[in-house]
């Protein structure tokens, strides 16, 4: 992955050099390269495998106003009173409609 990121960074520098020389034909490519580099850095940082090893779910519109989804640890119990909210760094994750959840298959 690092090799591809480096390749894209070099391509971005080439496009910047062309822009400085007056060739604006690939100006829109810079933002696309920035997006790709950013996503690939995230993939690398979190050591994600190939995309086919994950399911991506978009949280639904709840239709009752603004609601948040809570990520709970069920403590092997079906009773919600036994559940504990997952709070990394002592801060709840506030998920709402439209947010994405990536689940490893």
Biopython code that builds the backbone (N, CA, C, O; Angstrom):
import numpy as np
from Bio.PDB.StructureBuilder import StructureBuilder

atoms = [
    (1, "UNK", "N", (0.826, -1.191, 0.000)),
    (1, "UNK", "CA", (0.000, 0.000, 0.000)),
    (1, "UNK", "C", (0.876, 1.263, 0.000)),
    (1, "UNK", "O", (0.554, 2.256, -0.654)),
    (2, "UNK", "N", (1.965, 1.205, 0.732)),
    (2, "UNK", "CA", (2.837, 2.382, 0.814)),
    (2, "UNK", "C", (3.390, 2.756, -0.555)),
    (2, "UNK", "O", (3.562, 3.937, -0.859)),
    (3, "UNK", "N", (3.671, 1.742, -1.387)),
    (3, "UNK", "CA", (4.190, 2.017, -2.723)),
    (3, "UNK", "C", (3.173, 2.769, -3.575)),
    (3, "UNK", "O", (3.539, 3.678, -4.319)),
    (4, "UNK", "N", (1.914, 2.401, -3.472)),
    (4, "UNK", "CA", (0.865, 3.069, -4.239)),
    (4, "UNK", "C", (0.688, 4.504, -3.739)),
    (4, "UNK", "O", (0.517, 5.427, -4.536)),
    (5, "UNK", "N", (0.730, 4.686, -2.421)),
    (5, "UNK", "CA", (0.616, 6.034, -1.855)),
    (5, "UNK", "C", (1.750, 6.907, -2.365)),
    (5, "UNK", "O", (1.528, 8.052, -2.760)),
    (6, "UNK", "N", (2.966, 6.368, -2.359)),
    (6, "UNK", "CA", (4.131, 7.113, -2.851)),
    (6, "UNK", "C", (3.966, 7.446, -4.335)),
    (6, "UNK", "O", (4.277, 8.558, -4.763)),
    (7, "UNK", "N", (3.481, 6.490, -5.110)),
    (7, "UNK", "CA", (3.261, 6.707, -6.545)),
    (7, "UNK", "C", (2.260, 7.847, -6.770)),
    (7, "UNK", "O", (2.476, 8.715, -7.616)),
    (8, "UNK", "N", (1.172, 7.831, -6.008)),
    (8, "UNK", "CA", (0.172, 8.887, -6.136)),
    (8, "UNK", "C", (0.722, 10.247, -5.694)),
    (8, "UNK", "O", (0.386, 11.274, -6.284)),
    (9, "UNK", "N", (1.563, 10.256, -4.663)),
    (9, "UNK", "CA", (2.174, 11.510, -4.210)),
    (9, "UNK", "C", (3.103, 12.072, -5.291)),
    (9, "UNK", "O", (3.154, 13.283, -5.507)),
    (10, "UNK", "N", (3.836, 11.182, -5.967)),
    (10, "UNK", "CA", (4.715, 11.624, -7.055)),
    (10, "UNK", "C", (3.886, 12.175, -8.219)),
    (10, "UNK", "O", (4.242, 13.193, -8.812)),
    (11, "UNK", "N", (2.787, 11.504, -8.541)),
    (11, "UNK", "CA", (1.901, 11.973, -9.611)),
    (11, "UNK", "C", (1.354, 13.347, -9.262)),
    (11, "UNK", "O", (1.264, 14.217, -10.128)),
    (12, "UNK", "N", (0.990, 13.548, -8.006)),
    (12, "UNK", "CA", (0.478, 14.857, -7.574)),
    (12, "UNK", "C", (1.539, 15.930, -7.790)),
    (12, "UNK", "O", (1.229, 17.018, -8.275)),
    (13, "UNK", "N", (2.790, 15.634, -7.434)),
    (13, "UNK", "CA", (3.872, 16.602, -7.626)),
    (13, "UNK", "C", (4.073, 16.907, -9.113)),
    (13, "UNK", "O", (4.354, 18.047, -9.483)),
    (14, "UNK", "N", (3.927, 15.884, -9.966)),
    (14, "UNK", "CA", (4.040, 16.102, -11.412)),
    (14, "UNK", "C", (2.953, 17.054, -11.901)),
    (14, "UNK", "O", (3.220, 17.960, -12.690)),
    (15, "UNK", "N", (1.734, 16.843, -11.431)),
    (15, "UNK", "CA", (0.620, 17.701, -11.830)),
    (15, "UNK", "C", (0.852, 19.123, -11.334)),
    (15, "UNK", "O", (0.587, 20.081, -12.061)),
    (16, "UNK", "N", (1.341, 19.270, -10.110)),
    (16, "UNK", "CA", (1.637, 20.606, -9.568)),
    (16, "UNK", "C", (2.699, 21.294, -10.410)),
    (16, "UNK", "O", (2.586, 22.484, -10.703)),
    (17, "UNK", "N", (3.723, 20.559, -10.798)),
    (17, "UNK", "CA", (4.778, 21.122, -11.645)),
    (17, "UNK", "C", (4.198, 21.583, -12.975)),
    (17, "UNK", "O", (4.541, 22.662, -13.458)),
    (18, "UNK", "N", (3.314, 20.767, -13.579)),
    (18, "UNK", "CA", (2.680, 21.147, -14.842)),
    (18, "UNK", "C", (1.826, 22.403, -14.672)),
    (18, "UNK", "O", (1.802, 23.266, -15.549)),
    (19, "UNK", "N", (1.127, 22.501, -13.540)),
    (19, "UNK", "CA", (0.305, 23.688, -13.278)),
    (19, "UNK", "C", (1.178, 24.937, -13.202)),
    (19, "UNK", "O", (0.815, 25.989, -13.727)),
    (20, "UNK", "N", (2.328, 24.815, -12.546)),
    (20, "UNK", "CA", (3.241, 25.958, -12.414)),
    (20, "UNK", "C", (3.785, 26.386, -13.777)),
    (20, "UNK", "O", (4.155, 27.543, -13.976)),
    (21, "UNK", "N", (3.828, 25.421, -14.722)),
    (21, "UNK", "CA", (4.328, 25.725, -16.066)),
    (21, "UNK", "C", (3.202, 26.179, -16.995)),
    (21, "UNK", "O", (3.424, 26.407, -18.184)),
    (22, "UNK", "N", (1.991, 26.309, -16.445)),
    (22, "UNK", "CA", (0.881, 26.840, -17.225)),
    (22, "UNK", "C", (-0.068, 25.810, -17.805)),
    (22, "UNK", "O", (-1.078, 26.183, -18.402)),
    (23, "UNK", "N", (0.223, 24.527, -17.649)),
    (23, "UNK", "CA", (-0.662, 23.480, -18.167)),
    (23, "UNK", "C", (-1.735, 23.183, -17.118)),
    (23, "UNK", "O", (-1.466, 22.538, -16.106)),
    (24, "UNK", "N", (-2.938, 23.656, -17.371)),
    (24, "UNK", "CA", (-4.029, 23.486, -16.401)),
    (24, "UNK", "C", (-4.981, 22.353, -16.776)),
    (24, "UNK", "O", (-6.055, 22.234, -16.186)),
    (25, "UNK", "N", (-4.610, 21.530, -17.735)),
    (25, "UNK", "CA", (-5.516, 20.482, -18.217)),
    (25, "UNK", "C", (-5.827, 19.417, -17.153)),
    (25, "UNK", "O", (-6.858, 18.749, -17.234)),
    (26, "UNK", "N", (-4.947, 19.257, -16.164)),
    (26, "UNK", "CA", (-5.169, 18.233, -15.139)),
    (26, "UNK", "C", (-5.393, 18.843, -13.757)),
    (26, "UNK", "O", (-5.148, 18.193, -12.742)),
    (27, "UNK", "N", (-5.855, 20.080, -13.720)),
    (27, "UNK", "CA", (-6.023, 20.789, -12.453)),
    (27, "UNK", "C", (-6.962, 20.045, -11.502)),
    (27, "UNK", "O", (-6.692, 19.983, -10.302)),
    (28, "UNK", "N", (-8.060, 19.479, -12.015)),
    (28, "UNK", "CA", (-9.022, 18.759, -11.184)),
    (28, "UNK", "C", (-8.472, 17.475, -10.611)),
    (28, "UNK", "O", (-9.029, 16.923, -9.662)),
    (29, "UNK", "N", (-7.385, 16.999, -11.177)),
    (29, "UNK", "CA", (-6.791, 15.743, -10.722)),
    (29, "UNK", "C", (-6.196, 15.863, -9.317)),
    (29, "UNK", "O", (-6.128, 14.870, -8.593)),
    (30, "UNK", "N", (-5.773, 17.042, -8.930)),
    (30, "UNK", "CA", (-5.132, 17.223, -7.623)),
    (30, "UNK", "C", (-6.078, 16.856, -6.492)),
    (30, "UNK", "O", (-5.683, 16.145, -5.568)),
    (31, "UNK", "N", (-7.315, 17.324, -6.545)),
    (31, "UNK", "CA", (-8.252, 17.006, -5.458)),
    (31, "UNK", "C", (-8.572, 15.513, -5.437)),
    (31, "UNK", "O", (-8.750, 14.936, -4.365)),
    (32, "UNK", "N", (-8.645, 14.881, -6.610)),
    (32, "UNK", "CA", (-8.890, 13.440, -6.662)),
    (32, "UNK", "C", (-7.710, 12.670, -6.074)),
    (32, "UNK", "O", (-7.894, 11.693, -5.348)),
    (33, "UNK", "N", (-6.501, 13.118, -6.394)),
    (33, "UNK", "CA", (-5.303, 12.474, -5.842)),
    (33, "UNK", "C", (-5.253, 12.653, -4.329)),
    (33, "UNK", "O", (-4.902, 11.722, -3.604)),
    (34, "UNK", "N", (-5.601, 13.846, -3.850)),
    (34, "UNK", "CA", (-5.624, 14.094, -2.404)),
    (34, "UNK", "C", (-6.611, 13.158, -1.708)),
    (34, "UNK", "O", (-6.299, 12.605, -0.654)),
    (35, "UNK", "N", (-7.800, 12.976, -2.291)),
    (35, "UNK", "CA", (-8.798, 12.067, -1.709)),
    (35, "UNK", "C", (-8.276, 10.636, -1.677)),
    (35, "UNK", "O", (-8.386, 9.946, -0.663)),
    (36, "UNK", "N", (-7.708, 10.199, -2.792)),
    (36, "UNK", "CA", (-7.203, 8.825, -2.869)),
    (36, "UNK", "C", (-6.077, 8.597, -1.860)),
    (36, "UNK", "O", (-6.050, 7.575, -1.174)),
    (37, "UNK", "N", (-5.158, 9.543, -1.774)),
    (37, "UNK", "CA", (-4.040, 9.427, -0.829)),
    (37, "UNK", "C", (-4.564, 9.398, 0.600)),
    (37, "UNK", "O", (-4.102, 8.606, 1.422)),
    (38, "UNK", "N", (-5.524, 10.257, 0.892)),
    (38, "UNK", "CA", (-6.102, 10.302, 2.234)),
    (38, "UNK", "C", (-6.757, 8.968, 2.607)),
    (38, "UNK", "O", (-6.528, 8.444, 3.697)),
    (39, "UNK", "N", (-7.574, 8.421, 1.695)),
    (39, "UNK", "CA", (-8.236, 7.137, 1.975)),
    (39, "UNK", "C", (-7.215, 6.008, 2.109)),
    (39, "UNK", "O", (-7.334, 5.169, 3.002)),
    (40, "UNK", "N", (-6.228, 5.982, 1.241)),
    (40, "UNK", "CA", (-5.230, 4.913, 1.318)),
    (40, "UNK", "C", (-4.399, 5.023, 2.589)),
    (40, "UNK", "O", (-4.005, 4.003, 3.155)),
    (41, "UNK", "N", (-4.124, 6.241, 3.049)),
    (41, "UNK", "CA", (-3.430, 6.411, 4.331)),
    (41, "UNK", "C", (-4.269, 5.865, 5.475)),
    (41, "UNK", "O", (-3.732, 5.252, 6.398)),
    (42, "UNK", "N", (-5.592, 6.083, 5.427)),
    (42, "UNK", "CA", (-6.486, 5.548, 6.457)),
    (42, "UNK", "C", (-6.486, 4.024, 6.423)),
    (42, "UNK", "O", (-6.432, 3.380, 7.471)),
    (43, "UNK", "N", (-6.547, 3.446, 5.233)),
    (43, "UNK", "CA", (-6.506, 1.996, 5.076)),
    (43, "UNK", "C", (-5.202, 1.444, 5.642)),
    (43, "UNK", "O", (-5.205, 0.441, 6.357)),
    (44, "UNK", "N", (-4.104, 2.093, 5.326)),
    (44, "UNK", "CA", (-2.784, 1.673, 5.809)),
    (44, "UNK", "C", (-2.689, 1.814, 7.330)),
    (44, "UNK", "O", (-2.205, 0.911, 8.013)),
    (45, "UNK", "N", (-3.150, 2.946, 7.852)),
    (45, "UNK", "CA", (-3.076, 3.219, 9.286)),
    (45, "UNK", "C", (-3.841, 2.177, 10.103)),
    (45, "UNK", "O", (-3.391, 1.757, 11.169)),
    (46, "UNK", "N", (-4.998, 1.768, 9.592)),
    (46, "UNK", "CA", (-5.829, 0.812, 10.330)),
    (46, "UNK", "C", (-5.594, -0.628, 9.890)),
    (46, "UNK", "O", (-6.293, -1.540, 10.332)),
    (47, "UNK", "N", (-4.621, -0.828, 9.029)),
    (47, "UNK", "CA", (-4.241, -2.154, 8.542)),
    (47, "UNK", "C", (-5.446, -2.927, 8.010)),
    (47, "UNK", "O", (-5.635, -4.104, 8.316)),
    (48, "UNK", "N", (-6.258, -2.235, 7.204)),
    (48, "UNK", "CA", (-7.427, -2.882, 6.618)),
    (48, "UNK", "C", (-6.992, -3.781, 5.471)),
    (48, "UNK", "O", (-6.057, -3.474, 4.732)),
    (49, "UNK", "N", (-7.689, -4.888, 5.345)),
    (49, "UNK", "CA", (-7.410, -5.854, 4.289)),
    (49, "UNK", "C", (-8.148, -5.409, 3.020)),
    (49, "UNK", "O", (-8.583, -4.261, 2.935)),
    (50, "UNK", "N", (-8.292, -6.281, 2.062)),
    (50, "UNK", "CA", (-8.992, -5.933, 0.833)),
    (50, "UNK", "C", (-10.467, -5.652, 1.114)),
    (50, "UNK", "O", (-11.038, -6.178, 2.069)),
    (51, "UNK", "N", (-11.067, -4.828, 0.282)),
    (51, "UNK", "CA", (-12.450, -4.378, 0.491)),
    (51, "UNK", "C", (-13.430, -5.538, 0.568)),
    (51, "UNK", "O", (-14.437, -5.444, 1.271)),
    (52, "UNK", "N", (-13.160, -6.627, -0.137)),
    (52, "UNK", "CA", (-14.113, -7.748, -0.137)),
    (52, "UNK", "C", (-14.186, -8.458, 1.221)),
    (52, "UNK", "O", (-15.041, -9.321, 1.417)),
    (53, "UNK", "N", (-13.311, -8.111, 2.144)),
    (53, "UNK", "CA", (-13.329, -8.719, 3.480)),
    (53, "UNK", "C", (-14.170, -7.921, 4.475)),
    (53, "UNK", "O", (-14.147, -8.201, 5.674)),
    (54, "UNK", "N", (-14.912, -6.927, 3.979)),
    (54, "UNK", "CA", (-15.694, -6.063, 4.861)),
    (54, "UNK", "C", (-17.101, -5.859, 4.295)),
    (54, "UNK", "O", (-17.307, -5.857, 3.081)),
    (55, "UNK", "N", (-18.049, -5.690, 5.197)),
    (55, "UNK", "CA", (-19.392, -5.250, 4.830)),
    (55, "UNK", "C", (-19.520, -3.811, 5.310)),
    (55, "UNK", "O", (-19.057, -3.468, 6.399)),
    (56, "UNK", "N", (-20.143, -2.981, 4.501)),
    (56, "UNK", "CA", (-20.354, -1.589, 4.870)),
    (56, "UNK", "C", (-21.851, -1.355, 4.955)),
    (56, "UNK", "O", (-22.592, -1.620, 4.009)),
    (57, "UNK", "N", (-22.284, -0.853, 6.107)),
    (57, "UNK", "CA", (-23.699, -0.604, 6.352)),
    (57, "UNK", "C", (-23.902, 0.881, 6.617)),
    (57, "UNK", "O", (-23.146, 1.501, 7.364)),
    (58, "UNK", "N", (-24.929, 1.438, 5.998)),
    (58, "UNK", "CA", (-25.285, 2.826, 6.283)),
    (58, "UNK", "C", (-26.435, 2.815, 7.278)),
    (58, "UNK", "O", (-27.441, 2.140, 7.064)),
    (59, "UNK", "N", (-26.285, 3.564, 8.365)),
    (59, "UNK", "CA", (-27.331, 3.606, 9.381)),
    (59, "UNK", "C", (-28.576, 4.271, 8.814)),
    (59, "UNK", "O", (-28.485, 5.284, 8.121)),
    (60, "UNK", "N", (-29.740, 3.697, 9.111)),
    (60, "UNK", "CA", (-30.980, 4.176, 8.491)),
    (60, "UNK", "C", (-31.504, 5.455, 9.120)),
    (60, "UNK", "O", (-31.118, 5.843, 10.223)),
    (61, "UNK", "N", (-32.401, 6.097, 8.374)),
    (61, "UNK", "CA", (-33.140, 7.248, 8.885)),
    (61, "UNK", "C", (-34.183, 6.702, 9.852)),
    (61, "UNK", "O", (-34.970, 5.829, 9.484)),
    (62, "UNK", "N", (-34.198, 7.197, 11.063)),
    (62, "UNK", "CA", (-35.101, 6.662, 12.083)),
    (62, "UNK", "C", (-36.524, 7.184, 11.951)),
    (62, "UNK", "O", (-37.423, 6.635, 12.587)),
    (63, "UNK", "N", (-36.762, 8.194, 11.174)),
    (63, "UNK", "CA", (-38.081, 8.780, 10.933)),
    (63, "UNK", "C", (-38.726, 9.384, 12.182)),
    (63, "UNK", "O", (-39.878, 9.812, 12.108)),
    (64, "UNK", "N", (-38.037, 9.438, 13.321)),
    (64, "UNK", "CA", (-38.609, 10.093, 14.499)),
    (64, "UNK", "C", (-37.695, 11.220, 14.968)),
    (64, "UNK", "O", (-37.352, 11.306, 16.148)),
    (65, "UNK", "N", (-37.319, 12.054, 14.061)),
    (65, "UNK", "CA", (-36.465, 13.162, 14.447)),
    (65, "UNK", "C", (-35.016, 12.745, 14.547)),
    (65, "UNK", "O", (-34.618, 11.698, 14.036)),
    (66, "UNK", "N", (-34.251, 13.555, 15.196)),
    (66, "UNK", "CA", (-32.823, 13.279, 15.340)),
    (66, "UNK", "C", (-32.590, 12.277, 16.451)),
    (66, "UNK", "O", (-32.857, 12.558, 17.619)),
    (67, "UNK", "N", (-32.101, 11.127, 16.091)),
    (67, "UNK", "CA", (-31.792, 10.081, 17.070)),
    (67, "UNK", "C", (-30.350, 9.645, 16.881)),
    (67, "UNK", "O", (-29.811, 9.701, 15.776)),
    (68, "UNK", "N", (-29.737, 9.216, 17.960)),
    (68, "UNK", "CA", (-28.381, 8.689, 17.895)),
    (68, "UNK", "C", (-28.416, 7.187, 18.085)),
    (68, "UNK", "O", (-29.293, 6.659, 18.769)),
    (69, "UNK", "N", (-27.471, 6.508, 17.486)),
    (69, "UNK", "CA", (-27.289, 5.081, 17.673)),
    (69, "UNK", "C", (-26.173, 4.902, 18.696)),
    (69, "UNK", "O", (-25.165, 5.607, 18.650)),
    (70, "UNK", "N", (-26.351, 3.977, 19.601)),
    (70, "UNK", "CA", (-25.346, 3.716, 20.626)),
    (70, "UNK", "C", (-24.720, 2.360, 20.363)),
    (70, "UNK", "O", (-25.413, 1.404, 20.015)),
    (71, "UNK", "N", (-23.422, 2.281, 20.527)),
    (71, "UNK", "CA", (-22.693, 1.033, 20.365)),
    (71, "UNK", "C", (-22.568, 0.391, 21.739)),
    (71, "UNK", "O", (-21.921, 0.925, 22.640)),
    (72, "UNK", "N", (-23.198, -0.761, 21.874)),
    (72, "UNK", "CA", (-23.287, -1.400, 23.190)),
    (72, "UNK", "C", (-22.514, -2.722, 23.218)),
    (72, "UNK", "O", (-22.436, -3.437, 22.219)),
    (73, "UNK", "N", (-21.957, -3.020, 24.370)),
    (73, "UNK", "CA", (-21.359, -4.336, 24.645)),
    (73, "UNK", "C", (-22.430, -5.099, 25.403)),
    (73, "UNK", "O", (-22.861, -4.673, 26.475)),
    (74, "UNK", "N", (-22.866, -6.239, 24.843)),
    (74, "UNK", "CA", (-24.030, -6.918, 25.428)),
    (74, "UNK", "C", (-23.706, -7.800, 26.634)),
    (74, "UNK", "O", (-24.620, -8.329, 27.267)),
    (75, "UNK", "N", (-22.439, -7.966, 26.957)),
    (75, "UNK", "CA", (-22.024, -8.765, 28.119)),
    (75, "UNK", "C", (-22.687, -10.153, 28.110)),
    (75, "UNK", "O", (-23.013, -10.717, 29.154)),
    (76, "UNK", "N", (-22.869, -10.670, 26.909)),
    (76, "UNK", "CA", (-23.479, -11.999, 26.699)),
    (76, "UNK", "C", (-24.852, -12.118, 27.343)),
    (76, "UNK", "O", (-25.218, -13.173, 27.860)),
    (77, "UNK", "N", (-25.604, -11.030, 27.307)),
    (77, "UNK", "CA", (-26.942, -11.009, 27.892)),
    (77, "UNK", "C", (-27.914, -10.395, 26.889)),
    (77, "UNK", "O", (-27.565, -9.459, 26.170)),
    (78, "UNK", "N", (-29.121, -10.920, 26.847)),
    (78, "UNK", "CA", (-30.151, -10.337, 25.996)),
    (78, "UNK", "C", (-30.931, -9.239, 26.725)),
    (78, "UNK", "O", (-31.812, -8.611, 26.139)),
    (79, "UNK", "N", (-30.614, -9.013, 27.978)),
    (79, "UNK", "CA", (-31.281, -7.985, 28.781)),
    (79, "UNK", "C", (-30.533, -6.661, 28.631)),
    (79, "UNK", "O", (-29.386, -6.555, 29.064)),
    (80, "UNK", "N", (-31.161, -5.654, 28.028)),
    (80, "UNK", "CA", (-30.487, -4.370, 27.840)),
    (80, "UNK", "C", (-29.998, -3.728, 29.137)),
    (80, "UNK", "O", (-29.091, -2.897, 29.103)),
    (81, "UNK", "N", (-30.570, -4.090, 30.257)),
    (81, "UNK", "CA", (-30.101, -3.537, 31.536)),
    (81, "UNK", "C", (-28.682, -3.991, 31.868)),
    (81, "UNK", "O", (-27.991, -3.341, 32.652)),
    (82, "UNK", "N", (-28.245, -5.099, 31.279)),
    (82, "UNK", "CA", (-26.899, -5.617, 31.521)),
    (82, "UNK", "C", (-25.875, -5.032, 30.548)),
    (82, "UNK", "O", (-24.671, -5.206, 30.740)),
    (83, "UNK", "N", (-26.331, -4.357, 29.532)),
    (83, "UNK", "CA", (-25.443, -3.859, 28.497)),
    (83, "UNK", "C", (-24.656, -2.646, 28.981)),
    (83, "UNK", "O", (-25.111, -1.885, 29.835)),
    (84, "UNK", "N", (-23.460, -2.491, 28.409)),
    (84, "UNK", "CA", (-22.578, -1.373, 28.737)),
    (84, "UNK", "C", (-22.243, -0.655, 27.431)),
    (84, "UNK", "O", (-21.885, -1.290, 26.438)),
    (85, "UNK", "N", (-22.359, 0.647, 27.440)),
    (85, "UNK", "CA", (-22.042, 1.394, 26.223)),
    (85, "UNK", "C", (-20.533, 1.399, 25.987)),
    (85, "UNK", "O", (-19.742, 1.590, 26.910)),
    (86, "UNK", "N", (-20.160, 1.186, 24.736)),
    (86, "UNK", "CA", (-18.749, 1.243, 24.339)),
    (86, "UNK", "C", (-18.334, 2.709, 24.266)),
    (86, "UNK", "O", (-18.874, 3.481, 23.474)),
    (87, "UNK", "N", (-17.368, 3.079, 25.103)),
    (87, "UNK", "CA", (-16.913, 4.473, 25.175)),
    (87, "UNK", "C", (-15.390, 4.537, 25.141)),
    (87, "UNK", "O", (-14.751, 4.657, 26.187)),
    (88, "UNK", "N", (-14.800, 4.458, 23.940)),
    (88, "UNK", "CA", (-13.342, 4.563, 23.878)),
    (88, "UNK", "C", (-12.882, 5.925, 24.375)),
    (88, "UNK", "O", (-13.477, 6.950, 24.043)),
    (89, "UNK", "N", (-11.826, 5.931, 25.169)),
    (89, "UNK", "CA", (-11.298, 7.159, 25.777)),
    (89, "UNK", "C", (-12.362, 7.894, 26.586)),
    (89, "UNK", "O", (-12.383, 9.124, 26.644)),
    (90, "UNK", "N", (-13.250, 7.109, 27.212)),
    (90, "UNK", "CA", (-14.327, 7.652, 28.053)),
    (90, "UNK", "C", (-15.245, 8.626, 27.319)),
    (90, "UNK", "O", (-15.797, 9.548, 27.920)),
    (91, "UNK", "N", (-15.404, 8.409, 26.011)),
    (91, "UNK", "CA", (-16.279, 9.266, 25.229)),
    (91, "UNK", "C", (-17.156, 8.383, 24.345)),
    (91, "UNK", "O", (-16.651, 7.562, 23.580)),
    (92, "UNK", "N", (-18.467, 8.557, 24.455)),
    (92, "UNK", "CA", (-19.396, 7.781, 23.636)),
    (92, "UNK", "C", (-19.201, 8.124, 22.163)),
    (92, "UNK", "O", (-18.854, 9.253, 21.815)),
    (93, "UNK", "N", (-19.425, 7.145, 21.318)),
    (93, "UNK", "CA", (-19.398, 7.374, 19.878)),
    (93, "UNK", "C", (-20.822, 7.741, 19.473)),
    (93, "UNK", "O", (-21.729, 6.915, 19.583)),
    (94, "UNK", "N", (-21.024, 8.960, 19.010)),
    (94, "UNK", "CA", (-22.353, 9.395, 18.611)),
    (94, "UNK", "C", (-22.542, 9.131, 17.123)),
    (94, "UNK", "O", (-22.026, 9.857, 16.273)),
    (95, "UNK", "N", (-23.287, 8.085, 16.832)),
    (95, "UNK", "CA", (-23.572, 7.735, 15.447)),
    (95, "UNK", "C", (-24.999, 8.158, 15.139)),
    (95, "UNK", "O", (-25.889, 8.033, 15.980)),
    (96, "UNK", "N", (-25.210, 8.659, 13.927)),
    (96, "UNK", "CA", (-26.565, 9.043, 13.542)),
    (96, "UNK", "C", (-26.825, 8.603, 12.111)),
    (96, "UNK", "O", (-25.940, 8.088, 11.428)),
    (97, "UNK", "N", (-28.071, 8.819, 11.672)),
    (97, "UNK", "CA", (-28.477, 8.343, 10.352)),
    (97, "UNK", "C", (-27.484, 8.795, 9.290)),
    (97, "UNK", "O", (-26.996, 9.925, 9.299)),
    (98, "UNK", "N", (-27.204, 7.880, 8.380)),
    (98, "UNK", "CA", (-26.278, 8.155, 7.304)),
    (98, "UNK", "C", (-24.844, 7.785, 7.607)),
    (98, "UNK", "O", (-24.044, 7.640, 6.683)),
    (99, "UNK", "N", (-24.488, 7.625, 8.890)),
    (99, "UNK", "CA", (-23.136, 7.200, 9.229)),
    (99, "UNK", "C", (-22.900, 5.787, 8.695)),
    (99, "UNK", "O", (-23.839, 5.016, 8.500)),
    (100, "UNK", "N", (-21.655, 5.474, 8.468)),
    (100, "UNK", "CA", (-21.288, 4.153, 7.952)),
    (100, "UNK", "C", (-20.665, 3.313, 9.045)),
    (100, "UNK", "O", (-19.915, 3.813, 9.883)),
    (101, "UNK", "N", (-20.985, 2.024, 9.026)),
    (101, "UNK", "CA", (-20.366, 1.057, 9.937)),
    (101, "UNK", "C", (-19.664, 0.042, 9.044)),
    (101, "UNK", "O", (-20.279, -0.547, 8.155)),
    (102, "UNK", "N", (-18.374, -0.154, 9.288)),
    (102, "UNK", "CA", (-17.580, -1.124, 8.529)),
    (102, "UNK", "C", (-17.380, -2.339, 9.414)),
    (102, "UNK", "O", (-16.844, -2.240, 10.517)),
    (103, "UNK", "N", (-17.821, -3.497, 8.911)),
    (103, "UNK", "CA", (-17.772, -4.730, 9.695)),
    (103, "UNK", "C", (-16.887, -5.734, 8.959)),
    (103, "UNK", "O", (-17.088, -6.015, 7.777)),
    (104, "UNK", "N", (-15.917, -6.261, 9.677)),
    (104, "UNK", "CA", (-15.040, -7.280, 9.109)),
    (104, "UNK", "C", (-15.828, -8.576, 8.964)),
    (104, "UNK", "O", (-16.505, -9.001, 9.900)),
    (105, "UNK", "N", (-15.741, -9.203, 7.794)),
    (105, "UNK", "CA", (-16.469, -10.452, 7.530)),
    (105, "UNK", "C", (-15.836, -11.606, 8.267)),
    (105, "UNK", "O", (-16.311, -12.737, 8.167)),
]
sb = StructureBuilder()
sb.init_structure("model")
sb.init_model(0)
sb.init_chain("A")
sb.init_seg("    ")
for serial, (resi, resn, name, xyz) in enumerate(atoms, 1):
    if name == "N":
        sb.init_residue(resn, " ", resi, " ")
    sb.init_atom(name, np.array(xyz, "f"), 0.0, 1.0, " ", f" {name:<3s}", serial, name[0])
structure = sb.get_structure()
